[in-house]
Amino acid sequence: MDQHLISTVNRLQDAFATLGPTTNPIDLPQITVVGSQSSGKSSVLENIVGRDFLPRGTGIVTRRPLVLQLINRAKGTANGTSSESSEGDEWGEFLHLPGQKFYDFGKIRDEIVRETETKTGKNAGISANPINLRIFSPNVLTLTLVDLPGLTKVPVGDQPKDIERQIKEMVLKYITKPNAIILAVTAANTDLANSDGLKLAREVDPEGTRTIGVLTKVDLMDQGTDVVDILAGRVIPLRLGYVPVINRGQRDIEQGKAITSALEHEREYFENHPSYRAKAQYCGTPFLARKLNMILMHHIKATLPDIKQRIQSTLSKYQAELAQLGDNTLGTPSNIVLNVITEFCNEYRTILDGNSQELSSLELSGGARISFVFHELYSNGIKSVDPFDQVKDVDIRTILYNSSGSSPALFVGTTAFEVIVKQQIKRFEDPGLKCVTLVYDELVRILSQVLQKPIFKRYPVLKERLLSVVIQFFKQSLIPTNKLVQDLVSMEAAYINTGHPDFLTGHRAMAIVNERMQASKPVQVDPKTGKPLPVAQKDPMSPVTIGGVGPSDENGGFFNSFFATKNKKKMAMMEAPPAVLKASGVLSERETAETEVIKLLISSYFNIVKRTMIDMVPKAIMLNLVIFSKDEMQRELLEKLYKSDVLEDLLKESDFTVSRRKEVQKMVDSLQTASEIVTGVN
């Protein structure tokens, strides 16, 4: 059963092999081999396999990651066929050559070189695309190892100048994954603190919880030195410990020394060496293979439940993305365009009405923003309009005199009131048109929100045409909307309804002004009794002071200022009035009262118009812009886009969609295969 676990992970690696190491969505348990070029990585792997099969030479030999899957099988059971059994019990298979078996391990080496050069060329460049090799043998323990390019410092020959950075980045991509067991190979005859493999392993595994050290070239150490302190964890401790091994030397390899002989020499060395013989059973390549097999199986047992869950969740995620990207065969072009237009209009209405399934709790959106424009921005803008920030008391008095013509008025005239009110009502037009513009901007915002849907990323031409048509449709709707808002203001200015039930009547206004003026006068007290003297009831609106020429206007009034600086002789000359005759001076009591009455009437009527505008302008905008767009947009889109001669152009997919669909489809296929593999594993 334990061997079956490793076999399961091997099949998962094969399922994800076509995706490449950078896009593999699942972090699978595996042993990654790291070390410098001269550390003896290749020899360690060949000793574990028991055969010569790796390329050799100077410089970088391993230029692509090699995923080495070792599978133990009994002798003479080569898939149950006697013909294959006669050819040998050991063979290799490459994932990129399915069904082809290599019984000659020299040819395996040649195929590794050939396949490497297909990706990297014949120079010393490297590639992150792995080569998957599976070796069946009765002489191996079931194990999976990833051999990575050896770490180097200085580029040699035609190696790229940044070769150190390239190799380091590639190695880190593999060993950074939490499920990777790091096999750090270091030459024992060098300072352990300078080990490139251990240094890189400590960067991603500072506690040493998933790193196992392999010490090579133990037999080449100086006389009287050993690695006992390292093995005991007194130098650089690793939770998984260290294993010392002895590889064949270069002369042994050149002389064709068999690996079986090398392994026998290794066993004898550790059993007879005074520093290691007490622990000889924990040294050497066979123990390393057993230790790695045990570590990998326990690691797989611990991580398999999480792997199952991640495969299912990742599969669901990519299946959802594939559904969003859409199938190549969604139907005829006419049906696709019709469905897209219908979906677009439905989504637009849904967002406007606040029925979207993606309602935000963080900010206002859709129709709620339009409501904010109406009831906050526009309403407050109208309320802030003050008629008296433009019309001063002296202006009112001037209009009063102008409206009475050549005869001084007996009473406050309605003409002056209407002139002032009409002028001020026109000020409501700009806020109304500004409100239309703000609502238009919100509709464009909703349009942009709808066009973020994945379907429109798939058809960029259709997206651009939709955007263009809808924007033009909105702009056309602005014309009648602006006209209606302007008409509402013109209606208010055209007829001043002084019979409005909320309007303050003239008599009531006069009474209020009289009360205020009487209250502001000082109260005279009888010195004998101490009681207030009765006030002479003199009406400031009395005809006695009409026109400011009565006795009460001798010391003030509208016209008084024009003669204040002239002596009687000049006054008698009756000089012609100046070209521009402006009001100045202090208003008389009567003029002040008349002005206050007019101001009260203006304020009263202005407030009525404000309430009307706050109520009617949003209704006008809703009618001619918002509701109109909801009701007529689909008809407009069908009229402009649903044409047989443009359908094909509209449905031209973006390059991103085509390439992304291929990537996601490949990912879904790999994940479905992986899901089938792990389904039966408990």
C-alpha positions as CSV (number, residue, x, y, z in Angstrom):
1,M,0.0,0.0,0.0
2,D,2.9,2.4,0.8
3,Q,4.4,1.8,-2.6
4,H,1.0,2.5,-4.1
5,L,1.1,5.9,-2.5
6,I,4.3,6.8,-4.3
7,S,2.9,5.4,-7.5
8,T,-0.1,7.6,-7.1
9,V,2.0,10.7,-6.8
10,N,4.0,9.6,-9.8
11,R,0.8,9.4,-11.9
12,L,-0.2,12.9,-10.6
13,Q,3.2,14.2,-11.7
14,D,2.6,12.7,-15.1
15,A,-0.8,14.3,-15.3
16,F,0.6,17.8,-14.6
17,A,3.8,17.3,-16.6
18,T,2.5,19.0,-19.7
19,L,1.7,22.2,-17.7
20,G,5.2,23.0,-16.8
21,P,6.6,23.7,-13.3
22,T,5.5,27.3,-13.1
23,T,1.8,26.6,-13.9
24,N,1.4,23.3,-11.9
25,P,-1.6,24.2,-9.7
26,I,-1.0,21.4,-7.1
27,D,2.0,21.3,-4.8
28,L,2.9,17.5,-5.0
29,P,5.2,15.8,-2.4
30,Q,8.6,15.2,-4.1
31,I,12.3,15.0,-3.3
32,T,14.3,17.8,-5.0
33,V,18.0,17.3,-5.3
34,V,20.1,20.5,-5.1
35,G,23.9,21.0,-4.9
36,S,26.8,22.6,-6.7
37,Q,28.2,21.3,-9.9
38,S,31.1,19.5,-8.2
39,S,29.1,18.1,-5.3
40,G,28.5,14.7,-6.9
41,K,24.7,14.9,-7.4
42,S,24.7,12.7,-10.5
43,S,26.7,10.0,-8.9
44,V,24.4,9.9,-5.9
45,L,21.4,9.4,-8.2
46,E,23.2,6.7,-10.3
47,N,24.2,4.9,-7.2
48,I,20.5,4.9,-6.0
49,V,19.4,3.5,-9.4
50,G,22.4,1.2,-9.7
51,R,22.9,2.1,-13.4
52,D,24.9,4.6,-15.5
53,F,22.2,6.7,-17.3
54,L,22.9,10.4,-16.7
55,P,24.9,12.7,-19.1
56,R,28.4,13.5,-18.0
57,G,30.9,16.1,-19.0
58,T,32.3,19.5,-18.0
59,G,30.2,22.6,-17.1
60,I,26.5,22.3,-16.8
61,V,25.4,18.8,-17.8
62,T,21.9,18.8,-16.2
63,R,20.3,21.7,-18.0
64,R,16.6,20.8,-17.5
65,P,14.9,19.4,-14.3
66,L,14.8,15.6,-14.5
67,V,11.8,14.1,-12.7
68,L,13.1,10.6,-11.9
69,Q,10.4,8.1,-10.9
70,L,11.9,4.8,-9.6
71,I,9.5,1.9,-9.5
72,N,10.3,-1.4,-7.8
73,R,9.0,-4.5,-9.6
74,A,9.7,-8.2,-9.1
75,K,12.1,-10.0,-11.5
76,G,10.6,-11.6,-14.6
77,T,7.3,-9.7,-14.4
78,A,7.7,-7.1,-17.2
79,N,4.0,-6.4,-17.6
80,G,3.4,-10.1,-17.6
81,T,4.9,-10.8,-21.0
82,S,7.6,-13.4,-21.4
83,S,9.2,-11.7,-24.5
84,E,9.9,-8.5,-22.5
85,S,11.2,-10.5,-19.5
86,S,13.8,-12.1,-21.8
87,E,15.0,-8.6,-22.8
88,G,15.7,-7.7,-19.2
89,D,14.1,-6.8,-15.9
90,E,15.2,-3.1,-16.0
91,W,14.1,-0.5,-18.4
92,G,13.2,3.2,-18.7
93,E,10.3,5.1,-20.2
94,F,10.0,8.8,-21.0
95,L,6.7,10.6,-20.7
96,H,7.3,12.4,-24.0
97,L,7.8,9.0,-25.7
98,P,4.7,7.0,-24.5
99,G,4.9,3.2,-25.0
100,Q,8.6,3.2,-25.9
101,K,10.9,1.2,-23.5
102,F,14.6,1.7,-23.2
103,Y,16.5,-1.4,-22.0
104,D,19.8,0.1,-22.9
105,F,20.6,2.7,-20.3
106,G,23.2,4.3,-22.6
107,K,20.3,5.1,-24.9
108,I,18.5,6.7,-22.0
109,R,21.5,9.0,-21.5
110,D,21.4,9.8,-25.2
111,E,17.7,10.6,-25.1
112,I,18.1,12.9,-22.1
113,V,20.8,14.8,-24.1
114,R,18.6,14.9,-27.2
115,E,15.5,16.0,-25.4
116,T,17.4,18.7,-23.5
117,E,18.8,20.1,-26.7
118,T,15.3,20.4,-28.2
119,K,14.5,23.0,-25.6
120,T,17.8,24.6,-24.8
121,G,19.8,24.1,-28.0
122,K,23.4,22.9,-28.0
123,N,24.7,25.8,-26.0
124,A,24.9,25.9,-22.2
125,G,21.5,27.5,-21.7
126,I,18.9,26.0,-19.3
127,S,15.2,25.4,-19.4
128,A,12.6,25.0,-16.6
129,N,10.6,22.5,-18.6
130,P,11.2,19.1,-16.9
131,I,12.0,15.7,-18.5
132,N,10.0,12.9,-16.9
133,L,11.8,9.5,-16.8
134,R,10.4,6.4,-15.2
135,I,12.8,3.5,-14.4
136,F,11.4,0.0,-13.6
137,S,13.8,-2.3,-11.8
138,P,13.8,-4.9,-9.1
139,N,17.0,-3.3,-7.7
140,V,15.4,0.1,-6.7
141,L,13.1,1.2,-4.0
142,T,10.0,3.1,-5.2
143,L,11.0,6.7,-5.1
144,T,10.6,10.0,-6.9
145,L,13.4,12.4,-7.2
146,V,13.8,15.7,-9.1
147,D,17.3,16.4,-10.2
148,L,18.0,20.1,-10.7
149,P,20.8,21.8,-12.5
150,G,23.9,22.2,-10.3
151,L,24.5,25.6,-8.7
152,T,27.4,27.6,-10.3
153,K,29.1,30.9,-9.5
154,V,31.0,31.9,-12.6
155,P,29.8,31.4,-16.3
156,V,32.2,29.3,-18.3
157,G,32.6,29.1,-22.0
158,D,29.4,30.0,-23.8
159,Q,27.2,29.9,-20.7
160,P,24.9,33.0,-20.3
161,K,26.4,35.7,-18.1
162,D,23.5,35.5,-15.7
163,I,23.6,31.7,-15.4
164,E,23.9,31.9,-11.6
165,R,20.7,33.8,-11.3
166,Q,18.8,31.6,-13.8
167,I,19.8,28.4,-12.0
168,K,19.0,29.9,-8.6
169,E,15.6,31.1,-9.7
170,M,14.8,27.7,-11.2
171,V,15.9,25.8,-8.1
172,L,13.9,28.1,-5.8
173,K,10.7,27.5,-7.8
174,Y,11.0,23.8,-6.8
175,I,12.3,23.9,-3.3
176,T,10.1,26.9,-2.1
177,K,7.0,24.7,-2.3
178,P,6.1,23.5,1.2
179,N,5.6,19.9,0.1
180,A,9.1,19.6,-1.4
181,I,11.7,17.5,0.5
182,I,15.1,19.1,-0.1
183,L,18.0,16.7,-0.7
184,A,21.0,18.9,-0.2
185,V,24.2,17.3,-1.6
186,T,27.5,18.6,-0.3
187,A,31.1,17.4,-0.7
188,A,32.4,16.3,2.7
189,N,35.9,17.5,1.9
190,T,34.7,21.2,1.7
191,D,33.5,23.5,4.5
192,L,29.9,22.8,5.2
193,A,29.2,26.5,5.9
194,N,30.1,27.2,2.3
195,S,27.7,24.6,0.9
196,D,25.6,26.1,-1.9
197,G,22.9,23.5,-1.6
198,L,22.5,23.9,2.2
199,K,22.7,27.7,1.9
200,L,19.8,27.7,-0.6
201,A,17.9,25.2,1.4
202,R,18.2,27.3,4.5
203,E,16.6,30.3,2.7
204,V,13.3,28.4,2.2
205,D,13.6,26.0,5.1
206,P,15.4,28.0,7.9
207,E,14.4,25.5,10.6
208,G,15.7,22.5,8.6
209,T,12.4,20.6,9.0
210,R,12.2,19.3,5.4
211,T,15.9,19.2,4.4
212,I,18.0,16.0,4.4
213,G,21.8,16.3,3.9
214,V,23.9,14.0,1.8
215,L,27.7,14.1,2.3
216,T,29.7,12.9,-0.7
217,K,33.4,12.3,-1.1
218,V,33.8,11.2,2.5
219,D,36.7,9.0,1.4
220,L,38.6,12.0,0.0
221,M,38.7,13.9,3.4
222,D,42.1,14.7,4.9
223,Q,43.8,12.1,7.1
224,G,42.4,12.2,10.6
225,T,39.2,14.1,9.8
226,D,35.6,12.8,9.6
227,V,32.0,14.0,9.5
228,V,30.9,12.6,12.9
229,D,30.1,16.1,14.3
230,I,28.1,16.9,11.2
231,L,26.2,13.6,11.4
232,A,25.5,14.3,15.1
233,G,23.9,17.6,14.2
234,R,26.5,19.7,16.0
235,V,27.5,21.8,13.0
236,I,24.3,22.6,11.0
237,P,21.5,20.6,12.4
238,L,18.8,19.2,10.1
239,R,15.7,17.4,11.5
240,L,16.0,14.7,8.8
241,G,19.7,14.3,9.4
242,Y,22.7,13.6,7.2
243,V,23.7,10.5,5.3
244,P,27.4,10.0,4.2
245,V,28.0,8.2,0.9
246,I,30.9,7.4,-1.4
247,N,30.7,7.8,-5.1
248,R,32.9,6.6,-7.9
249,G,35.7,8.8,-8.8
250,Q,36.3,10.2,-12.3
251,R,39.0,7.5,-12.9
252,D,36.6,4.8,-11.8
253,I,34.0,6.0,-14.3
254,E,36.5,6.3,-17.1
255,Q,37.7,2.7,-16.4
256,G,34.1,1.5,-16.4
257,K,33.9,0.4,-12.8
258,A,30.5,-1.1,-12.2
259,I,28.2,0.6,-9.7
260,T,27.7,-2.7,-7.9
261,S,31.4,-2.8,-7.2
262,A,31.3,0.8,-6.1
263,L,28.5,0.1,-3.7
264,E,30.5,-2.9,-2.3
265,H,33.5,-0.6,-1.8
266,E,31.3,1.9,-0.1
267,R,29.9,-0.7,2.4
268,E,33.4,-2.0,3.2
269,Y,34.7,1.6,3.8
270,F,32.1,2.5,6.3
271,E,32.2,-0.9,8.1
272,N,36.0,-0.7,8.5
273,H,36.5,3.0,9.2
274,P,37.0,3.6,12.9
275,S,34.8,6.7,12.9
276,Y,31.9,5.2,11.1
277,R,31.9,1.4,11.7
278,A,29.7,1.7,14.9
279,K,27.0,3.4,12.8
280,A,27.8,1.7,9.5
281,Q,24.2,0.6,9.0
282,Y,23.2,4.3,8.8
283,C,25.7,5.2,6.1
284,G,25.9,4.5,2.4
285,T,23.7,4.7,-0.6
286,P,21.4,1.7,0.3
287,F,20.5,3.4,3.6
288,L,20.0,6.7,1.8
289,A,17.5,5.1,-0.6
290,R,15.6,3.4,2.2
291,K,15.6,6.6,4.2
292,L,14.3,8.6,1.3
293,N,11.6,6.0,0.5
294,M,10.4,6.1,4.1
295,I,10.5,9.9,4.3
296,L,8.6,10.3,1.0
297,M,5.9,7.7,2.0
298,H,5.3,9.4,5.3
299,H,5.2,12.8,3.7
300,I,2.7,11.6,1.1
301,K,0.5,10.1,3.8
302,A,0.5,13.4,5.7
303,T,-0.3,15.6,2.6
304,L,-2.6,13.4,0.6
305,P,-5.9,14.6,2.2
306,D,-4.9,18.2,1.5
307,I,-3.9,17.3,-2.0
308,K,-7.3,15.7,-2.7
309,Q,-9.1,18.8,-1.4
310,R,-6.9,21.2,-3.4
311,I,-7.4,19.2,-6.6
312,Q,-11.2,19.4,-6.2
313,S,-11.3,23.1,-5.3
314,T,-8.8,24.0,-8.1
315,L,-10.8,22.0,-10.6
316,S,-14.0,23.8,-9.6
317,K,-12.2,27.1,-10.0
318,Y,-10.9,26.4,-13.5
319,Q,-14.2,24.8,-14.6
320,A,-15.9,28.0,-13.6
321,E,-13.4,30.1,-15.5
322,L,-13.8,27.8,-18.5
323,A,-17.5,28.3,-18.4
324,Q,-17.0,32.1,-18.3
325,L,-14.6,32.0,-21.2
326,G,-17.3,30.1,-23.1
327,D,-17.3,27.2,-25.5
328,N,-16.2,27.6,-29.1
329,T,-19.7,26.5,-30.2
330,L,-22.2,28.6,-28.3
331,G,-24.6,28.7,-31.3
332,T,-25.1,30.8,-34.4
333,P,-23.7,34.4,-34.5
334,S,-27.2,35.8,-34.5
335,N,-28.2,33.8,-31.4
336,I,-25.0,34.8,-29.6
337,V,-25.4,38.5,-30.3
338,L,-29.1,38.3,-29.3
339,N,-28.3,36.6,-26.0
340,V,-25.5,39.0,-25.2
341,I,-27.8,42.0,-25.8
342,T,-30.6,40.5,-23.8
343,E,-28.2,39.7,-20.9
344,F,-26.6,43.2,-21.1
345,C,-30.0,44.9,-20.9
346,N,-31.2,42.7,-18.1
347,E,-28.1,43.3,-16.1
348,Y,-28.4,47.1,-16.7
349,R,-32.0,47.1,-15.4
350,T,-31.0,44.9,-12.4
351,I,-28.3,47.3,-11.3
352,L,-30.5,50.3,-11.7
353,D,-33.3,48.7,-9.7
354,G,-30.9,47.5,-6.9
355,N,-31.8,43.8,-7.6
356,S,-28.2,42.7,-8.4
357,Q,-26.9,39.6,-6.7
358,E,-23.5,41.4,-6.1
359,L,-24.8,44.2,-3.8
360,S,-21.9,45.9,-2.0
361,S,-21.9,46.6,1.7
362,L,-18.9,48.9,1.3
363,E,-20.2,51.6,-1.0
364,L,-23.3,52.9,-2.9
365,S,-23.7,51.6,-6.4
366,G,-26.2,51.6,-9.3
367,G,-29.6,53.2,-8.7
368,A,-28.6,54.1,-5.2
369,R,-26.0,56.6,-6.5
370,I,-28.7,58.2,-8.7
371,S,-30.9,58.6,-5.6
372,F,-28.0,60.2,-3.8
373,V,-27.7,62.7,-6.7
374,F,-31.4,63.6,-6.5
375,H,-31.9,63.8,-2.7
376,E,-28.6,65.0,-1.5
377,L,-26.6,66.8,-4.2
378,Y,-29.5,68.4,-6.2
379,S,-31.8,69.0,-3.2
380,N,-29.1,70.7,-1.2
381,G,-28.0,72.6,-4.3
382,I,-31.5,74.1,-4.8
383,K,-31.9,74.8,-1.1
384,S,-28.7,76.8,-1.0
385,V,-29.9,79.2,-3.7
386,D,-30.6,82.5,-1.9
387,P,-32.5,85.2,-3.9
388,F,-31.1,88.0,-1.7
389,D,-27.4,87.1,-2.3
390,Q,-27.9,88.9,-5.7
391,V,-30.8,91.3,-4.9
392,K,-30.1,93.9,-2.3
393,D,-32.5,96.2,-0.5
394,V,-31.6,99.1,-2.7
395,D,-32.1,97.0,-5.8
396,I,-35.6,96.1,-4.6
397,R,-36.4,99.8,-4.0
398,T,-35.2,100.8,-7.4
399,I,-37.4,98.2,-9.0
400,L,-40.3,99.3,-6.9
401,Y,-40.0,102.9,-8.2
402,N,-39.3,101.8,-11.8
403,S,-42.4,99.6,-11.7
404,S,-44.7,102.4,-10.5
405,G,-43.8,104.5,-13.6
406,S,-44.3,108.3,-13.4
407,S,-46.9,108.2,-10.6
408,P,-45.8,107.2,-7.1
409,A,-47.6,104.0,-6.1
410,L,-50.2,104.0,-3.4
411,F,-49.5,100.4,-2.5
412,V,-46.8,97.8,-2.9
413,G,-47.1,96.8,-6.6
414,T,-47.2,93.2,-7.8
415,T,-45.2,94.1,-10.9
416,A,-42.0,94.7,-8.9
417,F,-42.5,91.4,-7.0
418,E,-43.0,89.4,-10.2
419,V,-40.0,91.0,-11.9
420,I,-37.7,90.0,-9.0
421,V,-39.2,86.5,-8.6
422,K,-38.9,85.7,-12.3
423,Q,-35.3,86.8,-12.4
424,Q,-34.5,84.6,-9.5
425,I,-36.4,81.6,-10.7
426,K,-34.2,81.5,-13.8
427,R,-31.3,80.6,-11.4
428,F,-32.8,77.1,-10.9
429,E,-32.0,76.2,-14.5
430,D,-28.3,75.6,-14.0
431,P,-28.6,73.2,-11.0
432,G,-31.3,71.3,-12.9
433,L,-29.0,70.8,-16.0
434,K,-26.1,70.0,-13.7
435,C,-28.3,67.3,-12.1
436,V,-29.0,65.8,-15.6
437,T,-25.3,65.6,-16.2
438,L,-24.6,63.9,-12.9
439,V,-27.3,61.3,-13.6
440,Y,-25.8,60.8,-17.1
441,D,-22.4,60.2,-15.5
442,E,-23.9,57.6,-13.2
443,L,-25.6,55.8,-16.1
444,V,-22.2,55.6,-17.8
445,R,-20.7,54.2,-14.6
446,I,-23.3,51.5,-14.6
447,L,-22.6,50.8,-18.3
448,S,-18.9,50.4,-17.5
449,Q,-19.8,48.1,-14.6
450,V,-21.9,45.8,-16.8
451,L,-19.2,45.7,-19.5
452,Q,-16.7,44.2,-16.9
453,K,-18.5,40.9,-17.3
454,P,-16.3,38.1,-18.6
455,I,-18.5,37.7,-21.7
456,F,-17.3,41.1,-23.0
457,K,-13.7,40.3,-22.5
458,R,-14.3,37.4,-24.9
459,Y,-15.7,39.7,-27.6
460,P,-13.8,43.0,-27.5
461,V,-15.3,44.2,-30.8
462,L,-18.8,43.6,-29.5
463,K,-17.9,45.4,-26.3
464,E,-16.7,48.5,-28.1
465,R,-19.7,48.6,-30.3
466,L,-22.0,48.2,-27.3
467,L,-20.2,51.0,-25.5
468,S,-20.4,53.3,-28.5
469,V,-24.1,52.7,-29.2
470,V,-25.2,53.0,-25.6
471,I,-23.2,56.2,-25.0
472,Q,-24.7,57.7,-28.2
473,F,-28.2,56.6,-27.0
474,F,-27.6,58.3,-23.6
475,K,-26.5,61.5,-25.4
476,Q,-29.6,61.5,-27.6
477,S,-31.7,61.1,-24.5
478,L,-30.0,64.1,-22.9
479,I,-31.6,66.5,-25.4
480,P,-35.3,66.0,-24.4
481,T,-34.3,65.6,-20.8
482,N,-32.5,69.0,-20.7
483,K,-35.4,70.5,-22.7
484,L,-37.9,69.3,-20.1
485,V,-35.9,70.6,-17.2
486,Q,-35.6,74.0,-18.9
487,D,-39.3,73.9,-19.6
488,L,-40.1,73.3,-15.9
489,V,-38.1,76.4,-15.0
490,S,-39.7,78.4,-17.8
491,M,-43.2,77.2,-16.6
492,E,-42.5,78.5,-13.1
493,A,-41.3,81.8,-14.5
494,A,-44.1,82.2,-17.0
495,Y,-46.9,82.3,-14.4
496,I,-46.4,83.5,-10.8
497,N,-49.3,81.9,-8.9
498,T,-49.9,84.2,-6.1
499,G,-53.0,82.2,-5.3
500,H,-51.0,79.2,-4.2
501,P,-52.3,78.0,-0.9
502,D,-48.8,78.0,0.7
503,F,-48.1,81.6,-0.5
504,L,-47.9,84.4,2.1
505,T,-50.6,87.0,1.3
506,G,-49.8,90.7,1.0
507,H,-52.0,91.6,4.0
508,R,-50.2,89.0,6.2
509,A,-46.8,90.2,5.0
510,M,-47.8,93.8,5.9
511,A,-48.9,92.7,9.3
512,I,-45.7,90.9,10.0
513,V,-43.6,93.9,8.9
514,N,-45.6,96.2,11.1
515,E,-45.2,94.0,14.1
516,R,-41.4,93.8,13.5
517,M,-41.1,97.6,13.1
518,Q,-43.2,98.4,16.2
519,A,-41.2,95.9,18.3
520,S,-38.0,97.5,17.2
521,K,-39.0,101.1,18.4
522,P,-38.1,102.2,21.9
523,V,-41.0,102.4,24.4
524,Q,-41.5,105.9,25.9
525,V,-42.4,106.0,29.6
526,D,-44.4,108.6,31.5
527,P,-42.0,110.1,34.1
528,K,-44.8,110.7,36.5
529,T,-46.5,107.3,36.5
530,G,-43.7,105.2,35.1
531,K,-46.2,103.6,32.7
532,P,-45.5,103.4,28.9
533,L,-47.1,106.1,26.9
534,P,-49.6,105.2,24.3
535,V,-48.0,104.9,20.8
536,A,-49.4,107.0,18.1
537,Q,-50.7,104.5,15.6
538,K,-49.0,105.7,12.5
539,D,-49.0,103.3,9.6
540,P,-45.7,103.3,7.8
541,M,-47.5,102.3,4.7
542,S,-49.7,105.4,4.9
543,P,-50.3,107.2,1.6
544,V,-49.1,110.3,3.4
545,T,-45.5,109.3,2.6
546,I,-46.1,108.0,-0.9
547,G,-43.2,108.5,-3.2
548,G,-40.9,109.7,-0.4
549,V,-41.9,113.4,-0.9
550,G,-44.1,113.8,2.1
551,P,-43.2,115.6,5.2
552,S,-41.7,112.5,6.8
553,D,-39.2,112.2,4.0
554,E,-37.4,115.5,4.6
555,N,-34.4,113.8,6.3
556,G,-34.2,110.7,4.2
557,G,-35.6,108.8,1.4
558,F,-34.8,107.5,-2.1
559,F,-34.5,110.9,-3.8
560,N,-33.3,112.9,-0.9
561,S,-29.7,112.0,-1.5
562,F,-29.7,113.6,-5.0
563,F,-30.3,117.0,-3.4
564,A,-28.5,116.7,-0.1
565,T,-25.3,118.4,-1.3
566,K,-27.0,121.2,-3.3
567,N,-27.9,124.6,-2.0
568,K,-31.3,126.2,-2.5
569,K,-30.0,128.4,-5.3
570,K,-28.9,125.4,-7.3
571,M,-32.0,123.5,-6.5
572,A,-34.0,126.5,-7.9
573,M,-32.1,126.2,-11.1
574,M,-33.7,122.7,-11.7
575,E,-30.7,121.1,-13.4
576,A,-31.3,118.1,-15.7
577,P,-31.0,114.7,-14.0
578,P,-27.7,112.8,-14.6
579,A,-27.4,110.3,-17.4
580,V,-27.4,107.4,-14.9
581,L,-29.7,107.8,-11.9
582,K,-28.9,105.3,-9.2
583,A,-30.4,104.8,-5.8
584,S,-28.4,105.9,-2.8
585,G,-29.0,107.2,0.7
586,V,-30.9,105.9,3.7
587,L,-34.4,104.5,3.1
588,S,-37.3,106.2,4.8
589,E,-39.5,104.3,7.2
590,R,-42.1,103.7,4.5
591,E,-39.5,102.6,2.0
592,T,-38.0,100.2,4.5
593,A,-41.4,98.7,5.2
594,E,-42.2,98.3,1.5
595,T,-38.9,96.6,0.9
596,E,-39.4,94.2,3.8
597,V,-42.9,93.3,2.5
598,I,-41.4,92.5,-1.0
599,K,-38.7,90.4,0.6
600,L,-41.2,88.4,2.6
601,L,-43.3,87.8,-0.5
602,I,-40.2,86.8,-2.5
603,S,-39.0,84.4,0.2
604,S,-42.4,82.8,0.5
605,Y,-42.8,82.2,-3.2
606,F,-39.2,81.2,-3.8
607,N,-39.6,78.4,-1.2
608,I,-42.7,77.2,-3.1
609,V,-40.7,77.0,-6.3
610,K,-37.8,75.3,-4.5
611,R,-40.1,72.5,-3.3
612,T,-41.5,72.2,-6.8
613,M,-38.1,72.0,-8.5
614,I,-36.8,69.5,-5.9
615,D,-39.8,67.3,-6.7
616,M,-40.3,67.8,-10.4
617,V,-36.7,67.8,-11.8
618,P,-35.9,64.3,-10.6
619,K,-39.2,63.1,-12.1
620,A,-38.3,64.7,-15.4
621,I,-34.9,63.1,-15.4
622,M,-36.3,59.7,-14.5
623,L,-38.9,59.9,-17.2
624,N,-36.8,61.1,-20.1
625,L,-33.4,59.6,-19.3
626,V,-33.4,56.7,-16.7
627,I,-36.8,55.0,-17.4
628,F,-36.4,55.7,-21.1
629,S,-33.0,54.0,-21.2
630,K,-34.4,51.0,-19.4
631,D,-37.4,50.7,-21.8
632,E,-35.7,51.6,-25.1
633,M,-32.1,50.4,-24.8
634,Q,-32.7,46.9,-26.0
635,R,-34.6,48.1,-29.0
636,E,-31.8,50.6,-29.8
637,L,-29.1,47.9,-29.5
638,L,-31.0,45.4,-31.7
639,E,-31.6,48.1,-34.3
640,K,-27.9,49.1,-34.4
641,L,-26.1,45.8,-33.8
642,Y,-28.4,42.9,-34.8
643,K,-27.5,43.1,-38.5
644,S,-26.4,40.1,-40.5
645,D,-23.6,41.9,-42.2
646,V,-21.8,42.8,-39.0
647,L,-22.5,39.8,-36.8
648,E,-19.3,37.9,-37.7
649,D,-17.1,41.0,-37.0
650,L,-18.8,41.5,-33.6
651,L,-18.0,38.0,-32.5
652,K,-14.3,38.1,-33.2
653,E,-12.7,36.8,-30.0
654,S,-9.7,38.4,-28.4
655,D,-6.3,36.8,-28.6
656,F,-6.3,36.6,-24.8
657,T,-9.6,34.7,-24.7
658,V,-8.4,32.1,-27.3
659,S,-5.1,31.5,-25.6
660,R,-6.5,31.6,-22.1
661,R,-9.2,29.0,-23.1
662,K,-6.6,26.7,-24.3
663,E,-4.6,27.1,-21.1
664,V,-7.6,26.6,-18.9
665,Q,-8.8,23.6,-20.9
666,K,-5.4,22.0,-20.5
667,M,-5.5,22.7,-16.8
668,V,-9.1,21.3,-16.4
669,D,-8.0,18.1,-18.3
670,S,-5.0,17.6,-16.1
671,L,-7.0,18.2,-12.9
672,Q,-9.8,15.9,-14.0
673,T,-7.2,13.2,-14.6
674,A,-5.6,13.9,-11.2
675,S,-9.1,13.8,-9.6
676,E,-9.7,10.3,-11.0
677,I,-6.2,9.2,-9.8
678,V,-6.8,10.2,-6.2
679,T,-10.5,9.2,-6.0
680,G,-9.7,5.6,-5.2
681,V,-6.9,6.3,-2.7
682,N,-7.7,6.3,1.0
